[in-house]
Amino acid sequence: MDYQLTLNWPDFIERYWQKRPVVLKRGFANFIDPLSPDELAGLAMESEVDSRLVSHQDGKWQVSHGPFESYDHLSENNWSLLVQAV
């Protein structure tokens, strides 16, 4: 499936391009994620996959590098799992 970025390009160039960071929520209309959360978590357990766990607790940011053995210690929020080269 081909995805087109739903973005107001003139506004993006004027307000953000090389000026400040931006988060593009719902940037692709009708996006279907090719991996489930469980599949992504499984990849982060593999030694040949570059992964990081970024969390924010008690006002402090932390990063842990994979591979990971478990996710049981995580709460429902305040963390992101980053997996590269998927």
N, CA, C and O atoms as a GROMACS GRO file, in nm:
protein
  344
    1MET      N    1   0.084  -0.118   0.000
    1MET     CA    2   0.000   0.000   0.000
    1MET      C    3   0.089   0.124   0.000
    1MET      O    4   0.187   0.131   0.073
    2ASP      N    5   0.054   0.221  -0.080
    2ASP     CA    6   0.126   0.348  -0.085
    2ASP      C    7   0.061   0.446   0.012
    2ASP      O    8  -0.061   0.460   0.017
    3TYR      N    9   0.145   0.511   0.088
    3TYR     CA   10   0.096   0.611   0.182
    3TYR      C   11   0.142   0.748   0.138
    3TYR      O   12   0.257   0.767   0.098
    4GLN      N   13   0.052   0.844   0.144
    4GLN     CA   14   0.084   0.983   0.115
    4GLN      C   15   0.077   1.061   0.245
    4GLN      O   16  -0.020   1.051   0.320
    5LEU      N   17   0.180   1.138   0.272
    5LEU     CA   18   0.184   1.219   0.392
    5LEU      C   19   0.080   1.330   0.380
    5LEU      O   20   0.085   1.411   0.288
    6THR      N   21  -0.014   1.332   0.475
    6THR     CA   22  -0.118   1.436   0.475
    6THR      C   23  -0.063   1.556   0.552
    6THR      O   24  -0.068   1.562   0.675
    7LEU      N   25  -0.011   1.650   0.476
    7LEU     CA   26   0.060   1.762   0.536
    7LEU      C   27   0.036   1.887   0.453
    7LEU      O   28   0.036   1.882   0.330
    8ASN      N   29   0.017   1.997   0.520
    8ASN     CA   30   0.009   2.126   0.453
    8ASN      C   31   0.153   2.173   0.432
    8ASN      O   32   0.214   2.232   0.521
    9TRP      N   33   0.206   2.145   0.314
    9TRP     CA   34   0.348   2.169   0.287
    9TRP      C   35   0.390   2.315   0.303
    9TRP      O   36   0.492   2.340   0.367
   10PRO      N   37   0.317   2.413   0.250
   10PRO     CA   38   0.360   2.552   0.270
   10PRO      C   39   0.367   2.590   0.419
   10PRO      O   40   0.460   2.658   0.462
   11ASP      N   41   0.267   2.545   0.497
   11ASP     CA   42   0.267   2.573   0.640
   11ASP      C   43   0.385   2.504   0.709
   11ASP      O   44   0.451   2.564   0.794
   12PHE      N   45   0.411   2.380   0.672
   12PHE     CA   46   0.523   2.305   0.730
   12PHE      C   47   0.656   2.375   0.702
   12PHE      O   48   0.738   2.391   0.792
   13ILE      N   49   0.676   2.415   0.577
   13ILE     CA   50   0.802   2.482   0.540
   13ILE      C   51   0.817   2.614   0.616
   13ILE      O   52   0.925   2.646   0.666
   14GLU      N   53   0.709   2.689   0.623
   14GLU     CA   54   0.715   2.820   0.688
   14GLU      C   55   0.737   2.810   0.839
   14GLU      O   56   0.816   2.885   0.896
   15ARG      N   57   0.667   2.717   0.904
   15ARG     CA   58   0.669   2.712   1.051
   15ARG      C   59   0.775   2.619   1.110
   15ARG      O   60   0.826   2.645   1.219
   16TYR      N   61   0.809   2.510   1.040
   16TYR     CA   62   0.891   2.407   1.103
   16TYR      C   63   1.023   2.375   1.035
   16TYR      O   64   1.122   2.350   1.104
   17TRP      N   65   1.028   2.375   0.903
   17TRP     CA   66   1.146   2.326   0.831
   17TRP      C   67   1.272   2.397   0.878
   17TRP      O   68   1.285   2.518   0.860
   18GLN      N   69   1.363   2.323   0.937
   18GLN     CA   70   1.491   2.371   0.989
   18GLN      C   71   1.475   2.483   1.092
   18GLN      O   72   1.565   2.566   1.109
   19LYS      N   73   1.360   2.485   1.160
   19LYS     CA   74   1.335   2.588   1.261
   19LYS      C   75   1.310   2.528   1.398
   19LYS      O   76   1.364   2.575   1.498
   20ARG      N   77   1.226   2.424   1.403
   20ARG     CA   78   1.192   2.364   1.532
   20ARG      C   79   1.136   2.223   1.510
   20ARG      O   80   1.091   2.190   1.400
   21PRO      N   81   1.140   2.141   1.613
   21PRO     CA   82   1.088   2.005   1.598
   21PRO      C   83   0.937   2.003   1.586
   21PRO      O   84   0.868   2.097   1.628
   22VAL      N   85   0.886   1.898   1.528
   22VAL     CA   86   0.742   1.882   1.513
   22VAL      C   87   0.707   1.733   1.521
   22VAL      O   88   0.783   1.648   1.475
   23VAL      N   89   0.593   1.703   1.580
   23VAL     CA   90   0.540   1.567   1.582
   23VAL      C   91   0.422   1.564   1.486
   23VAL      O   92   0.329   1.644   1.498
   24LEU      N   93   0.426   1.473   1.392
   24LEU     CA   94   0.319   1.462   1.292
   24LEU      C   95   0.226   1.347   1.330
   24LEU      O   96   0.246   1.233   1.287
   25LYS      N   97   0.126   1.377   1.410
   25LYS     CA   98   0.030   1.274   1.450
   25LYS      C   99  -0.067   1.250   1.335
   25LYS      O  100  -0.118   1.344   1.273
   26ARG      N  101  -0.092   1.124   1.309
   26ARG     CA  102  -0.182   1.082   1.201
   26ARG      C  103  -0.136   1.141   1.067
   26ARG      O  104  -0.217   1.190   0.988
   27GLY      N  105  -0.007   1.136   1.044
   27GLY     CA  106   0.050   1.190   0.922
   27GLY      C  107   0.011   1.113   0.797
   27GLY      O  108   0.011   1.168   0.687
   28PHE      N  109  -0.024   0.986   0.815
   28PHE     CA  110  -0.068   0.903   0.702
   28PHE      C  111  -0.213   0.864   0.723
   28PHE      O  112  -0.246   0.800   0.822
   29ALA      N  113  -0.299   0.902   0.631
   29ALA     CA  114  -0.440   0.864   0.640
   29ALA      C  115  -0.453   0.713   0.621
   29ALA      O  116  -0.387   0.655   0.536
   30ASN      N  117  -0.538   0.651   0.701
   30ASN     CA  118  -0.568   0.507   0.691
   30ASN      C  119  -0.444   0.419   0.705
   30ASN      O  120  -0.434   0.316   0.640
   31PHE      N  121  -0.351   0.461   0.790
   31PHE     CA  122  -0.228   0.384   0.809
   31PHE      C  123  -0.257   0.252   0.880
   31PHE      O  124  -0.330   0.249   0.979
   32ILE      N  125  -0.200   0.145   0.829
   32ILE     CA  126  -0.210   0.013   0.891
   32ILE      C  127  -0.068  -0.028   0.930
   32ILE      O  128   0.017  -0.046   0.843
   33ASP      N  129  -0.044  -0.042   1.059
   33ASP     CA  130   0.089  -0.077   1.108
   33ASP      C  131   0.124  -0.219   1.065
   33ASP      O  132   0.046  -0.311   1.090
   34PRO      N  133   0.238  -0.239   1.001
   34PRO     CA  134   0.275  -0.372   0.954
   34PRO      C  135   0.320  -0.466   1.065
   34PRO      O  136   0.327  -0.587   1.044
   35LEU      N  137   0.352  -0.413   1.182
   35LEU     CA  138   0.395  -0.494   1.296
   35LEU      C  139   0.303  -0.471   1.415
   35LEU      O  140   0.262  -0.358   1.441
   36SER      N  141   0.273  -0.578   1.487
   36SER     CA  142   0.197  -0.563   1.610
   36SER      C  143   0.291  -0.519   1.722
   36SER      O  144   0.412  -0.535   1.710
   37PRO      N  145   0.238  -0.463   1.830
   37PRO     CA  146   0.324  -0.428   1.943
   37PRO      C  147   0.404  -0.547   1.995
   37PRO      O  148   0.520  -0.532   2.034
   38ASP      N  149   0.344  -0.666   1.998
   38ASP     CA  150   0.416  -0.785   2.045
   38ASP      C  151   0.530  -0.822   1.952
   38ASP      O  152   0.637  -0.864   1.998
   39GLU      N  153   0.510  -0.807   1.822
   39GLU     CA  154   0.618  -0.836   1.726
   39GLU      C  155   0.734  -0.738   1.744
   39GLU      O  156   0.851  -0.778   1.739
   40LEU      N  157   0.702  -0.612   1.764
   40LEU     CA  158   0.806  -0.511   1.784
   40LEU      C  159   0.883  -0.538   1.913
   40LEU      O  160   1.006  -0.529   1.915
   41ALA      N  161   0.811  -0.572   2.020
   41ALA     CA  162   0.876  -0.606   2.146
   41ALA      C  163   0.965  -0.729   2.131
   41ALA      O  164   1.073  -0.736   2.189
   42GLY      N  165   0.921  -0.826   2.052
   42GLY     CA  166   1.001  -0.945   2.027
   42GLY      C  167   1.129  -0.912   1.953
   42GLY      O  168   1.235  -0.968   1.984
   43LEU      N  169   1.121  -0.824   1.855
   43LEU     CA  170   1.242  -0.782   1.783
   43LEU      C  171   1.344  -0.718   1.876
   43LEU      O  172   1.464  -0.738   1.862
   44ALA      N  173   1.294  -0.640   1.973
   44ALA     CA  174   1.383  -0.572   2.067
   44ALA      C  175   1.452  -0.669   2.162
   44ALA      O  176   1.544  -0.630   2.234
   45MET      N  177   1.410  -0.794   2.162
   45MET     CA  178   1.474  -0.897   2.244
   45MET      C  179   1.586  -0.969   2.168
   45MET      O  180   1.657  -1.051   2.226
   46GLU      N  181   1.600  -0.939   2.040
   46GLU     CA  182   1.702  -1.004   1.956
   46GLU      C  183   1.833  -0.926   1.963
   46GLU      O  184   1.833  -0.803   1.954
   47SER      N  185   1.943  -0.997   1.979
   47SER     CA  186   2.073  -0.930   1.995
   47SER      C  187   2.119  -0.858   1.868
   47SER      O  188   2.196  -0.762   1.877
   48GLU      N  189   2.073  -0.901   1.752
   48GLU     CA  190   2.116  -0.837   1.627
   48GLU      C  191   2.032  -0.715   1.589
   48GLU      O  192   2.055  -0.653   1.485
   49VAL      N  193   1.934  -0.680   1.673
   49VAL     CA  194   1.848  -0.565   1.645
   49VAL      C  195   1.883  -0.452   1.742
   49VAL      O  196   1.890  -0.474   1.863
   50ASP      N  197   1.903  -0.332   1.689
   50ASP     CA  198   1.935  -0.215   1.770
   50ASP      C  199   1.806  -0.160   1.830
   50ASP      O  200   1.715  -0.121   1.757
   51SER      N  201   1.798  -0.157   1.963
   51SER     CA  202   1.676  -0.111   2.029
   51SER      C  203   1.710  -0.033   2.155
   51SER      O  204   1.815  -0.052   2.216
   52ARG      N  205   1.617   0.055   2.193
   52ARG     CA  206   1.630   0.135   2.313
   52ARG      C  207   1.494   0.148   2.380
   52ARG      O  208   1.390   0.147   2.315
   53LEU      N  209   1.499   0.160   2.510
   53LEU     CA  210   1.379   0.184   2.589
   53LEU      C  211   1.398   0.319   2.658
   53LEU      O  212   1.489   0.334   2.740
   54VAL      N  213   1.315   0.415   2.625
   54VAL     CA  214   1.324   0.549   2.683
   54VAL      C  215   1.208   0.565   2.779
   54VAL      O  216   1.092   0.542   2.742
   55SER      N  217   1.238   0.603   2.903
   55SER     CA  218   1.133   0.618   3.003
   55SER      C  219   1.149   0.749   3.079
   55SER      O  220   1.257   0.808   3.083
   56HIS      N  221   1.039   0.792   3.138
   56HIS     CA  222   1.037   0.915   3.216
   56HIS      C  223   0.969   0.885   3.349
   56HIS      O  224   0.848   0.859   3.354
   57GLN      N  225   1.048   0.888   3.457
   57GLN     CA  226   0.994   0.860   3.589
   57GLN      C  227   1.052   0.957   3.690
   57GLN      O  228   1.171   0.988   3.687
   58ASP      N  229   0.968   1.005   3.777
   58ASP     CA  230   1.010   1.097   3.883
   58ASP      C  231   1.085   1.219   3.828
   58ASP      O  232   1.182   1.265   3.888
   59GLY      N  233   1.040   1.269   3.714
   59GLY     CA  234   1.100   1.387   3.654
   59GLY      C  235   1.233   1.363   3.585
   59GLY      O  236   1.299   1.459   3.545
   60LYS      N  237   1.272   1.237   3.570
   60LYS     CA  238   1.400   1.206   3.507
   60LYS      C  239   1.380   1.117   3.386
   60LYS      O  240   1.298   1.025   3.386
   61TRP      N  241   1.457   1.146   3.282
   61TRP     CA  242   1.457   1.063   3.161
   61TRP      C  243   1.566   0.957   3.174
   61TRP      O  244   1.674   0.983   3.226
   62GLN      N  245   1.535   0.836   3.127
   62GLN     CA  246   1.633   0.728   3.128
   62GLN      C  247   1.629   0.657   2.994
   62GLN      O  248   1.525   0.651   2.928
   63VAL      N  249   1.744   0.603   2.955
   63VAL     CA  250   1.748   0.520   2.834
   63VAL      C  251   1.820   0.390   2.869
   63VAL      O  252   1.922   0.391   2.937
   64SER      N  253   1.765   0.280   2.821
   64SER     CA  254   1.827   0.148   2.834
   64SER      C  255   1.841   0.092   2.695
   64SER      O  256   1.752   0.107   2.611
   65HIS      N  257   1.952   0.026   2.670
   65HIS     CA  258   1.978  -0.031   2.538
   65HIS      C  259   1.952  -0.181   2.540
   65HIS      O  260   1.987  -0.250   2.636
   66GLY      N  261   1.890  -0.231   2.433
   66GLY     CA  262   1.859  -0.373   2.420
   66GLY      C  263   1.981  -0.454   2.387
   66GLY      O  264   2.090  -0.398   2.370
   67PRO      N  265   1.967  -0.583   2.379
   67PRO     CA  266   1.840  -0.656   2.378
   67PRO      C  267   1.779  -0.665   2.518
   67PRO      O  268   1.849  -0.664   2.619
   68PHE      N  269   1.647  -0.674   2.520
   68PHE     CA  270   1.573  -0.680   2.645
   68PHE      C  271   1.526  -0.822   2.672
   68PHE      O  272   1.501  -0.900   2.579
   69GLU      N  273   1.513  -0.855   2.800
   69GLU     CA  274   1.469  -0.989   2.838
   69GLU      C  275   1.323  -0.990   2.879
   69GLU      O  276   1.255  -1.092   2.863
   70SER      N  277   1.273  -0.878   2.931
   70SER     CA  278   1.136  -0.873   2.980
   70SER      C  279   1.087  -0.729   2.980
   70SER      O  280   1.165  -0.634   2.980
   71TYR      N  281   0.955  -0.715   2.978
   71TYR     CA  282   0.893  -0.583   2.987
   71TYR      C  283   0.798  -0.577   3.107
   71TYR      O  284   0.720  -0.483   3.120
   72ASP      N  285   0.807  -0.676   3.194
   72ASP     CA  286   0.716  -0.687   3.308
   72ASP      C  287   0.726  -0.568   3.404
   72ASP      O  288   0.628  -0.536   3.471
   73HIS      N  289   0.841  -0.504   3.410
   73HIS     CA  290   0.863  -0.395   3.504
   73HIS      C  291   0.802  -0.262   3.457
   73HIS      O  292   0.802  -0.165   3.533
   74LEU      N  293   0.753  -0.257   3.336
   74LEU     CA  294   0.703  -0.131   3.280
   74LEU      C  295   0.560  -0.102   3.322
   74LEU      O  296   0.478  -0.193   3.336
   75SER      N  297   0.533   0.025   3.343
   75SER     CA  298   0.396   0.068   3.372
   75SER      C  299   0.319   0.082   3.241
   75SER      O  300   0.371   0.048   3.134
   76GLU      N  301   0.199   0.130   3.249
   76GLU     CA  302   0.115   0.146   3.130
   76GLU      C  303   0.155   0.267   3.045
   76GLU      O  304   0.118   0.274   2.928
   77ASN      N  305   0.229   0.361   3.102
   77ASN     CA  306   0.265   0.481   3.026
   77ASN      C  307   0.404   0.531   3.066
   77ASN      O  308   0.473   0.470   3.148
   78ASN      N  309   0.444   0.641   3.006
   78ASN     CA  310   0.572   0.709   3.033
   78ASN      C  311   0.694   0.633   2.982
   78ASN      O  312   0.801   0.642   3.042
   79TRP      N  313   0.679   0.559   2.874
   79TRP     CA  314   0.794   0.492   2.814
   79TRP      C  315   0.768   0.471   2.665
   79TRP      O  316   0.653   0.466   2.620
   80SER      N  317   0.877   0.458   2.589
   80SER     CA  318   0.870   0.428   2.446
   80SER      C  319   0.977   0.326   2.411
   80SER      O  320   1.090   0.335   2.459
   81LEU      N  321   0.940   0.231   2.329
   81LEU     CA  322   1.034   0.131   2.279
   81LEU      C  323   1.071   0.171   2.137
   81LEU      O  324   0.984   0.184   2.051
   82LEU      N  325   1.200   0.190   2.112
   82LEU     CA  326   1.249   0.230   1.981
   82LEU      C  327   1.327   0.114   1.921
   82LEU      O  328   1.421   0.064   1.982
   83VAL      N  329   1.288   0.073   1.802
   83VAL     CA  330   1.355  -0.036   1.732
   83VAL      C  331   1.396   0.016   1.596
   83VAL      O  332   1.312   0.068   1.521
   84GLN      N  333   1.524   0.003   1.562
   84GLN     CA  334   1.576   0.056   1.437
   84GLN      C  335   1.594  -0.051   1.331
   84GLN      O  336   1.607  -0.170   1.362
   85ALA      N  337   1.596  -0.006   1.207
   85ALA     CA  338   1.626  -0.091   1.091
   85ALA      C  339   1.530  -0.208   1.078
   85ALA      O  340   1.572  -0.321   1.049
   86VAL      N  341   1.404  -0.182   1.099
   86VAL     CA  342   1.302  -0.287   1.083
   86VAL      C  343   1.253  -0.286   0.940
   86VAL      O  344   1.167  -0.366   0.903
   0.00000   0.00000   0.00000
